[in-house]
Amino acid sequence: MRTTFDRIRHAIGFEIIGLILMVGILSQFGFELGHVGIMGIFFSIVATVWNYLYNLWFDRLMYKKYNVTQKTMSQRIVHSLGFEVGLLISTIPALAWVLNVSLWHALVLDIGMVIFYLFYAYGYNLIYDRIYPIDL
């Protein structure tokens, strides 16, 4: 459906625009711009690596356990929740350290970022699909 170039353009655009928005928003709450920027780049890398590893593990588990790769709706929900929980666990300590806040405060900030990215991903993909429609 989409070419490799299109997928790369989509992913890079998503990360760059998301990073700019997140840095801009967090800097308005008094966090140092440089710390927020470094944290955003770090999280982007962690999320990308975690995405690859988690999906590889989950797909292999699905195949081993059910001998299928197609997910039901409930399996997709478990898959999504597992991804987000794993990402939260791996990023909360770094967030607390870089921004010099408590683990509780880092959890609240991280959940806020998850909610932000949920809405951002919806809007970004909607706009991207209108600008670069899929040619069948």
Backbone hydrogen bonds in HBPLUS format (Angstrom, degrees):
<---DONOR---> <-ACCEPTOR-->    atom                        ^
c    i                          cat <-CA-CA->   ^        H-A-AA   ^      H-
h    n   atom  resd res      DA  || num        DHA   H-A  angle D-A-AA Bond
n    s   type  num  typ     dist DA aas  dist angle  dist       angle   num
A0007-ARG N   A0003-THR O   2.98 MM   4  6.31 157.6  2.03 151.4 157.1     1
A0008-ILE N   A0004-THR O   2.92 MM   4  6.18 158.5  1.97 155.1 161.0     2
A0009-ARG N   A0005-PHE O   2.85 MM   4  6.07 164.3  1.87 153.8 158.4     3
A0010-HIS N   A0006-ASP O   2.88 MM   4  6.02 156.0  1.94 145.5 152.5     4
A0011-ALA N   A0007-ARG O   2.95 MM   4  6.15 165.3  1.97 148.3 151.6     5
A0012-ILE N   A0008-ILE O   2.91 MM   4  6.05 171.9  1.92 158.1 160.4     6
A0013-GLY N   A0009-ARG O   2.95 MM   4  5.91 162.2  1.98 144.8 150.7     7
A0014-PHE N   A0010-HIS O   2.92 MM   4  6.02 157.7  1.97 147.2 153.9     8
A0015-GLU N   A0011-ALA O   3.03 MM   4  6.23 164.6  2.05 150.0 153.3     9
A0016-ILE N   A0012-ILE O   2.93 MM   4  6.07 170.8  1.93 157.0 159.7    10
A0017-ILE N   A0013-GLY O   3.00 MM   4  5.95 168.7  2.02 151.0 154.1    11
A0018-GLY N   A0014-PHE O   2.97 MM   4  5.85 156.6  2.03 141.5 149.1    12
A0019-LEU N   A0015-GLU O   2.87 MM   4  5.89 154.7  1.93 144.1 151.2    13
A0020-ILE N   A0016-ILE O   2.97 MM   4  6.20 161.7  2.01 150.7 155.5    14
A0021-LEU N   A0017-ILE O   2.96 MM   4  6.18 164.9  1.98 153.1 157.0    15
A0022-MET N   A0018-GLY O   2.86 MM   4  5.98 166.4  1.88 150.0 154.4    16
A0023-VAL N   A0019-LEU O   2.89 MM   4  5.93 167.8  1.90 151.9 155.7    17
A0024-GLY N   A0020-ILE O   3.00 MM   4  6.05 158.9  2.05 142.7 149.2    18
A0025-ILE N   A0021-LEU O   2.89 MM   4  6.11 156.3  1.94 150.9 157.3    19
A0026-LEU N   A0022-MET O   2.89 MM   4  6.04 177.2  1.89 157.8 158.7    20
A0027-SER N   A0023-VAL O   2.92 MM   4  5.88 151.9  2.00 144.5 152.5    21
A0028-GLN N   A0025-ILE O   3.09 MM   3  5.35 138.0  2.27 102.5 114.1    22
A0029-PHE N   A0026-LEU O   3.03 MM   3  5.26 151.4  2.11 104.2 113.2    23
A0030-GLY N   A0027-SER O   3.28 MM   3  5.43 154.0  2.35 109.0 108.9    24
A0036-VAL N   A0032-GLU O   2.99 MM   4  6.24 165.4  2.01 161.8 166.4    25
A0037-GLY N   A0033-LEU O   2.89 MM   4  6.05 156.3  1.94 149.8 156.8    26
A0038-ILE N   A0034-GLY O   2.99 MM   4  6.17 165.2  2.01 149.9 153.3    27
A0039-MET N   A0035-HIS O   2.89 MM   4  6.01 161.5  1.93 147.3 153.3    28
A0040-GLY N   A0036-VAL O   2.84 MM   4  6.00 154.1  1.90 144.8 152.1    29
A0041-ILE N   A0037-GLY O   3.02 MM   4  6.29 160.0  2.06 150.6 154.9    30
A0042-PHE N   A0038-ILE O   2.91 MM   4  6.09 166.4  1.93 153.1 157.4    31
A0043-PHE N   A0039-MET O   2.81 MM   4  6.00 165.3  1.83 154.0 158.0    32
A0044-SER N   A0040-GLY O   2.96 MM   4  6.07 152.2  2.04 142.9 150.6    33
A0045-ILE N   A0041-ILE O   3.04 MM   4  6.33 156.2  2.10 149.9 155.4    34
A0046-VAL N   A0042-PHE O   2.86 MM   4  6.14 167.2  1.88 156.0 159.9    35
A0047-ALA N   A0043-PHE O   2.76 MM   4  5.84 165.5  1.78 150.7 155.0    36
A0048-THR N   A0044-SER O   3.04 MM   4  6.15 152.6  2.12 139.7 147.0    37
A0049-VAL N   A0045-ILE O   2.97 MM   4  6.21 168.8  1.98 157.5 159.9    38
A0050-TRP N   A0046-VAL O   2.78 MM   4  5.87 167.0  1.80 154.7 159.3    39
A0051-ASN N   A0047-ALA O   2.83 MM   4  5.81 152.3  1.91 139.0 147.1    40
A0052-TYR N   A0048-THR O   3.13 MM   4  6.39 161.6  2.17 146.7 150.1    41
A0053-LEU N   A0049-VAL O   2.98 MM   4  6.25 175.4  1.98 161.2 161.0    42
A0054-TYR N   A0050-TRP O   2.77 MM   4  5.67 166.3  1.79 153.2 158.1    43
A0055-ASN N   A0051-ASN O   3.03 MM   4  5.94 162.4  2.06 143.0 148.6    44
A0056-LEU N   A0052-TYR O   3.00 MM   4  6.11 155.9  2.06 147.5 154.7    45
A0057-TRP N   A0053-LEU O   2.95 MM   4  6.14 166.9  1.96 151.9 155.3    46
A0058-PHE N   A0054-TYR O   2.79 MM   4  5.96 168.1  1.80 154.2 158.1    47
A0059-ASP N   A0055-ASN O   2.91 MM   4  5.89 165.9  1.93 145.8 150.1    48
A0060-ARG N   A0056-LEU O   3.11 MM   4  6.23 159.3  2.15 146.1 151.8    49
A0061-LEU N   A0057-TRP O   2.91 MM   4  6.10 157.8  1.96 151.1 157.9    50
A0062-MET N   A0058-PHE O   2.85 MM   4  6.08 161.6  1.88 153.1 158.0    51
A0063-TYR N   A0059-ASP O   3.01 MM   4  6.21 159.5  2.05 145.4 150.7    52
A0064-LYS N   A0060-ARG O   2.86 MM   4  6.02 161.1  1.89 149.4 155.1    53
A0065-LYS N   A0061-LEU O   2.82 MM   4  5.88 166.4  1.84 155.7 159.5    54
A0066-TYR N   A0062-MET O   2.80 MM   4  5.57 160.6  1.83 144.6 151.4    55
A0067-ASN N   A0063-TYR O   2.75 MM   4  4.17 131.2  1.99 113.4 123.3    56
A0076-ARG N   A0072-THR O   2.91 MM   4  6.17 148.5  2.01 147.8 156.8    57
A0077-ILE N   A0073-MET O   2.99 MM   4  6.30 150.7  2.08 148.8 156.6    58
A0078-VAL N   A0074-SER O   3.01 MM   4  6.28 164.9  2.04 148.7 152.2    59
A0079-HIS N   A0075-GLN O   2.82 MM   4  5.92 155.6  1.87 142.7 150.5    60
A0080-SER N   A0076-ARG O   2.86 MM   4  6.04 162.8  1.89 147.5 151.4    61
A0081-LEU N   A0077-ILE O   2.90 MM   4  6.08 169.2  1.91 155.9 159.1    62
A0082-GLY N   A0078-VAL O   2.87 MM   4  5.91 160.7  1.91 148.3 154.2    63
A0083-PHE N   A0079-HIS O   3.00 MM   4  6.19 154.3  2.07 145.2 152.3    64
A0084-GLU N   A0080-SER O   3.03 MM   4  6.30 168.4  2.05 153.8 155.9    65
A0085-VAL N   A0081-LEU O   2.88 MM   4  6.04 165.4  1.90 155.2 159.4    66
A0086-GLY N   A0082-GLY O   2.98 MM   4  6.02 164.4  2.01 145.9 150.6    67
A0087-LEU N   A0083-PHE O   2.96 MM   4  6.16 154.0  2.02 147.9 155.6    68
A0088-LEU N   A0084-GLU O   2.86 MM   4  6.07 157.4  1.91 149.2 155.4    69
A0089-ILE N   A0085-VAL O   2.94 MM   4  6.16 164.8  1.96 154.3 158.0    70
A0090-SER N   A0086-GLY O   3.08 MM   4  6.23 150.5  2.17 140.8 148.6    71
A0091-THR N   A0087-LEU O   3.01 MM   4  6.10 133.1  2.23 143.3 155.0    72
A0091-THR N   A0088-LEU O   3.25 MM   3  5.24 134.4  2.47  95.3 107.4    73
A0092-ILE N   A0088-LEU O   2.99 MM   4  5.79 155.9  2.05 156.4 158.2    74
A0095-LEU N   A0091-THR O   2.89 MM   4  6.05 162.9  1.92 160.8 166.4    75
A0096-ALA N   A0092-ILE O   2.92 MM   4  6.12 163.3  1.95 158.2 162.0    76
A0097-TRP N   A0093-PRO O   3.00 MM   4  6.18 158.2  2.05 146.7 152.6    77
A0098-VAL N   A0094-ALA O   2.88 MM   4  6.02 178.5  1.88 160.6 160.9    78
A0099-LEU N   A0095-LEU O   3.06 MM   4  5.97 165.4  2.08 146.8 151.5    79
A0100-ASN N   A0096-ALA O   2.88 MM   4  5.43 111.5  2.36 129.2 143.2    80
A0101-VAL N   A0096-ALA O   2.99 MM   5  4.82 151.3  2.07 131.6 140.3    81
A0100-ASN N   A0097-TRP O   3.30 MM   3  4.98 146.0  2.42  92.1 101.8    82
A0106-ALA N   A0102-SER O   2.88 MM   4  6.14 156.4  1.93 149.0 156.2    83
A0107-LEU N   A0103-LEU O   2.85 MM   4  6.08 149.2  1.94 144.3 152.5    84
A0108-VAL N   A0104-TRP O   3.01 MM   4  6.35 161.1  2.04 151.6 155.8    85
A0109-LEU N   A0105-HIS O   2.90 MM   4  6.18 163.2  1.93 151.4 156.2    86
A0110-ASP N   A0106-ALA O   2.78 MM   4  5.91 159.7  1.82 148.6 154.8    87
A0111-ILE N   A0107-LEU O   2.87 MM   4  6.08 160.4  1.91 152.2 157.3    88
A0112-GLY N   A0108-VAL O   2.96 MM   4  6.18 154.5  2.03 144.4 152.0    89
A0113-MET N   A0109-LEU O   2.89 MM   4  6.26 146.5  2.00 145.6 155.1    90
A0114-VAL N   A0110-ASP O   2.91 MM   4  6.25 151.7  1.99 147.8 155.7    91
A0115-ILE N   A0111-ILE O   2.96 MM   4  6.26 161.2  1.99 152.9 157.1    92
A0116-PHE N   A0112-GLY O   2.86 MM   4  6.08 160.0  1.90 146.4 152.7    93
A0117-TYR N   A0113-MET O   2.82 MM   4  6.01 167.9  1.83 152.1 154.8    94
A0118-LEU N   A0114-VAL O   2.94 MM   4  6.13 139.6  2.11 141.8 153.1    95
A0119-PHE N   A0115-ILE O   3.25 MM   4  6.59 162.4  2.29 154.9 156.2    96
A0120-TYR N   A0116-PHE O   2.80 MM   4  5.96 162.8  1.83 154.7 160.6    97
A0121-ALA N   A0117-TYR O   2.80 MM   4  5.64 161.5  1.84 137.6 142.8    98
A0122-TYR N   A0118-LEU O   3.31 MM   4  6.49 156.1  2.37 137.2 143.2    99
A0123-GLY N   A0119-PHE O   3.01 MM   4  6.30 171.6  2.02 156.2 157.5   100
A0124-TYR N   A0120-TYR O   2.72 MM   4  5.83 169.8  1.73 160.9 164.5   101
A0125-ASN N   A0121-ALA O   2.97 MM   4  5.92 167.5  1.99 144.5 148.6   102
A0126-LEU N   A0122-TYR O   3.03 MM   4  6.15 152.4  2.11 145.3 153.4   103
A0127-ILE N   A0123-GLY O   2.98 MM   4  6.16 169.5  1.99 156.0 158.0   104
A0128-TYR N   A0124-TYR O   2.76 MM   4  5.90 165.2  1.78 155.0 160.3   105
A0129-ASP N   A0125-ASN O   2.96 MM   4  5.92 162.1  1.99 141.6 146.3   106
A0130-ARG N   A0126-LEU O   3.23 MM   4  6.45 139.1  2.41 136.8 147.3   107
A0130-ARG N   A0127-ILE O   3.09 MM   3  5.15 126.7  2.39  96.2 110.4   108
A0131-ILE N   A0127-ILE O   2.93 MM   4  6.22 154.1  2.00 153.9 161.3   109
A0132-TYR N   A0128-TYR O   2.70 MM   4  5.76 168.0  1.72 158.8 162.9   110
